[in-house]
Amino acid sequence: MQKRKGNYRSQRIRKPTPNEEAKKYIKMGLIVLAVVTVIAGTVKLVQSNVFRSKEYTEKTGDKIDQSRPDIDVQLLTVNSYSRPGTETNRITGIVIHYTANPEASAQANRDYFEGLKDTRTTQASSHFIVGLDGEIIQCIPTWEIAYASNSRNNDTVSIECCHPDETGEFNGKTYESVVELTAWLCLKFDLDEKDVIRHYDVSGKNCPKHFVENEDAWDQFHKDVKKQLKKIK
């Protein structure tokens, strides 16, 4: 039987040029980089959610929203001198301070903290400042540390309070707002009045002056916070 002659031609496999090889590996590298970026972003998001929900334990809900005092949010620019952007640990206390600057407004103190990024004279800030008219300015998110309470920066929220004279005693409007803000923060972080401390209790500094030099006034502040907290729970 006669074999049929096929019309076949042997094909030679063409090897890619060096440029084509390089392009192939670059493309593969970009794909891998994209996948790694997506994975890293997902992990960071998950870690952030875990941090917020389990370690940080900041509560939310209608009751907390409804009891929230009027807060003027004026966050500082992230910088090394007043808002480092570092996350806190679980919040376990509220620290009360006074400005030691009679008659200065909350806005002036907030602007001073903001200006430290330029002057670089010191590291200082506070999460909140309560003014002479009872106004409340927020400078730093409560999940970031403020340069306010020394060794307790990483697990406390700080409240800086304005005062009209050298005694450091708060006027009625300031006092009322500080009580309301403190009680609300206690509700938000599942704390009570016993978790409210003075800067003095951390570092021995005479701050807030009136509450350090007048223990009865400090005891009364605790009672007023407890009363307000009971009211909003």
C-alpha positions as CSV (number, residue, x, y, z in Angstrom):
1,M,0.0,0.0,0.0
2,Q,1.4,3.3,-1.0
3,K,1.9,5.8,1.7
4,R,0.3,9.1,1.2
5,K,2.6,12.0,1.2
6,G,1.4,14.5,3.7
7,N,1.7,18.2,3.1
8,Y,3.3,18.8,6.5
9,R,6.1,21.1,7.3
10,S,8.1,20.9,10.5
11,Q,7.5,24.0,12.7
12,R,10.3,25.5,14.7
13,I,9.4,27.0,18.1
14,R,10.4,30.6,18.1
15,K,12.2,31.7,21.2
16,P,11.1,35.1,22.7
17,T,13.5,37.9,22.4
18,P,15.2,39.4,25.5
19,N,12.8,42.4,25.3
20,E,9.8,40.2,25.2
21,E,11.1,38.2,28.2
22,A,11.6,41.4,30.1
23,K,8.1,42.6,29.4
24,K,6.7,39.3,30.5
25,Y,8.4,39.4,33.8
26,I,7.5,43.0,34.4
27,K,3.9,42.2,33.7
28,M,4.0,39.3,36.1
29,G,5.7,41.5,38.7
30,L,3.0,44.1,38.4
31,I,0.3,41.5,38.8
32,V,1.9,40.1,41.9
33,L,2.4,43.6,43.3
34,A,-1.3,44.4,42.7
35,V,-2.4,41.2,44.5
36,V,-0.1,41.9,47.4
37,T,-1.4,45.5,47.7
38,V,-5.0,44.3,47.7
39,I,-4.2,41.6,50.4
40,A,-2.3,44.1,52.5
41,G,-5.1,46.6,52.3
42,T,-7.6,43.9,53.3
43,V,-5.5,42.8,56.3
44,K,-5.1,46.4,57.4
45,L,-8.8,47.0,57.2
46,V,-9.6,43.8,59.2
47,Q,-7.0,44.7,61.8
48,S,-8.4,48.2,62.0
49,N,-11.9,46.9,62.6
50,V,-10.7,44.5,65.2
51,F,-8.8,47.3,66.9
52,R,-11.9,49.5,66.9
53,S,-14.4,46.8,68.0
54,K,-12.4,44.7,70.5
55,E,-9.5,46.6,71.9
56,Y,-10.6,50.2,71.6
57,T,-14.2,49.5,72.7
58,E,-15.6,52.9,71.7
59,K,-19.4,52.5,71.9
60,T,-21.8,53.9,69.4
61,G,-25.6,54.0,69.2
62,D,-28.6,56.2,69.5
63,K,-28.3,56.7,73.3
64,I,-24.7,57.9,72.9
65,D,-25.5,60.1,69.9
66,Q,-28.4,61.7,71.6
67,S,-26.5,62.5,74.8
68,R,-23.5,63.9,72.9
69,P,-22.8,67.5,73.8
70,D,-22.3,70.1,71.2
71,I,-18.8,69.7,69.9
72,D,-17.0,71.9,67.4
73,V,-14.6,69.5,65.7
74,Q,-11.4,71.3,64.6
75,L,-8.9,68.5,64.2
76,L,-5.2,69.5,64.3
77,T,-3.0,68.8,61.3
78,V,-1.1,65.5,61.9
79,N,2.4,66.5,63.0
80,S,5.1,65.5,65.5
81,Y,4.5,68.3,68.0
82,S,0.8,68.2,68.7
83,R,-1.0,65.4,66.8
84,P,1.3,62.4,66.1
85,G,-1.5,60.3,64.7
86,T,-0.6,57.4,67.0
87,E,-3.4,55.1,67.9
88,T,-4.3,54.7,71.6
89,N,-4.7,51.5,73.5
90,R,-8.1,50.7,75.1
91,I,-9.3,53.9,76.8
92,T,-9.4,53.4,80.6
93,G,-9.6,57.0,81.9
94,I,-10.5,60.6,81.4
95,V,-7.9,63.2,82.5
96,I,-9.0,66.8,83.5
97,H,-6.5,69.6,82.9
98,Y,-6.6,73.4,83.1
99,T,-4.9,75.8,80.6
100,A,-2.9,77.8,83.2
101,N,-3.6,80.7,81.0
102,P,-6.3,82.9,82.5
103,E,-8.9,84.4,80.2
104,A,-7.6,82.6,77.1
105,S,-10.3,81.1,74.9
106,A,-10.7,77.6,73.7
107,Q,-10.1,78.7,70.2
108,A,-6.8,80.5,71.2
109,N,-5.6,77.3,72.9
110,R,-6.6,75.2,69.9
111,D,-4.7,77.5,67.6
112,Y,-1.7,77.4,69.8
113,F,-1.6,73.6,69.5
114,E,-2.0,73.8,65.8
115,G,0.9,76.3,65.6
116,L,3.3,73.9,67.3
117,K,3.8,72.2,63.9
118,D,5.5,75.4,62.8
119,T,7.1,76.8,66.0
120,R,8.3,73.4,67.2
121,T,8.8,74.8,70.7
122,T,7.3,71.9,72.6
123,Q,5.0,68.9,72.3
124,A,1.5,69.6,73.7
125,S,-2.1,69.1,72.9
126,S,-5.5,67.8,74.2
127,H,-8.4,65.9,72.8
128,F,-10.9,68.5,73.9
129,I,-10.8,72.1,75.1
130,V,-13.7,73.6,77.0
131,G,-14.0,77.4,76.8
132,L,-15.2,80.2,79.0
133,D,-18.6,80.2,77.3
134,G,-19.0,76.5,77.7
135,E,-18.0,75.8,74.1
136,I,-16.2,72.5,73.4
137,I,-13.6,72.2,70.7
138,Q,-12.2,68.8,69.7
139,C,-8.6,68.8,68.5
140,I,-7.7,65.2,68.2
141,P,-9.8,62.0,67.6
142,T,-10.3,60.0,70.7
143,W,-8.6,56.9,69.1
144,E,-5.4,58.9,68.7
145,I,-3.1,60.0,71.5
146,A,-2.7,63.6,72.6
147,Y,0.4,65.0,74.2
148,A,-1.3,65.9,77.5
149,S,-1.1,63.3,80.3
150,N,2.5,62.0,80.3
151,S,2.6,58.3,80.9
152,R,-1.2,58.0,80.5
153,N,-1.3,59.4,76.9
154,N,-1.8,56.0,75.4
155,D,-5.0,55.0,77.4
156,T,-6.8,58.2,78.3
157,V,-8.8,61.0,76.8
158,S,-7.8,64.5,77.9
159,I,-9.9,67.6,78.5
160,E,-8.3,71.0,78.7
161,C,-10.3,73.6,80.6
162,C,-10.2,77.4,80.3
163,H,-10.6,79.5,83.4
164,P,-11.1,83.3,84.1
165,D,-8.4,84.0,86.7
166,E,-5.3,82.8,88.5
167,T,-7.2,80.6,90.9
168,G,-7.9,78.1,88.1
169,E,-11.5,77.7,89.1
170,F,-13.9,77.1,86.2
171,N,-16.8,79.5,85.8
172,G,-20.3,78.1,85.7
173,K,-20.6,77.6,81.9
174,T,-17.2,75.9,81.7
175,Y,-18.0,73.7,84.7
176,E,-21.3,72.6,83.3
177,S,-19.8,71.7,79.9
178,V,-16.9,69.8,81.5
179,V,-19.3,67.7,83.5
180,E,-21.5,66.9,80.5
181,L,-18.5,66.1,78.3
182,T,-16.8,63.9,80.9
183,A,-20.0,62.0,81.6
184,W,-20.6,61.5,77.9
185,L,-17.0,60.2,77.4
186,C,-17.6,57.8,80.4
187,L,-20.7,56.5,78.7
188,K,-18.8,56.2,75.4
189,F,-16.0,54.2,76.8
190,D,-17.9,52.2,79.4
191,L,-16.2,54.1,82.3
192,D,-17.6,55.7,85.5
193,E,-16.7,58.7,87.7
194,K,-13.9,56.7,89.4
195,D,-12.1,56.6,86.1
196,V,-11.9,60.4,85.9
197,I,-8.6,61.7,87.2
198,R,-6.6,64.9,87.3
199,H,-3.3,65.5,85.6
200,Y,-2.0,65.8,89.1
201,D,-2.8,62.1,89.7
202,V,-0.5,61.1,86.8
203,S,2.5,63.4,87.2
204,G,2.1,65.4,90.4
205,K,1.7,68.6,88.5
206,N,-0.6,71.2,90.0
207,C,-3.2,70.7,87.3
208,P,-6.1,71.4,87.3
209,K,-5.1,73.9,90.0
210,H,-8.5,74.4,91.7
211,F,-9.2,70.7,91.9
212,V,-5.8,69.9,93.2
213,E,-5.9,72.6,95.9
214,N,-9.5,72.0,96.8
215,E,-10.3,68.3,97.3
216,D,-13.9,69.0,98.2
217,A,-14.4,70.7,94.8
218,W,-12.8,67.6,93.2
219,D,-15.1,65.3,95.1
220,Q,-18.1,67.4,94.1
221,F,-17.0,67.2,90.5
222,H,-17.0,63.4,90.7
223,K,-20.5,63.5,92.2
224,D,-21.8,65.8,89.4
225,V,-20.3,63.5,86.7
226,K,-21.9,60.5,88.4
227,K,-25.3,62.3,88.5
228,Q,-25.0,63.4,84.8
229,L,-23.9,59.9,83.8
230,K,-26.9,58.4,85.5
231,K,-29.1,60.9,83.7
232,I,-27.9,60.0,80.2
233,K,-27.6,56.2,80.6
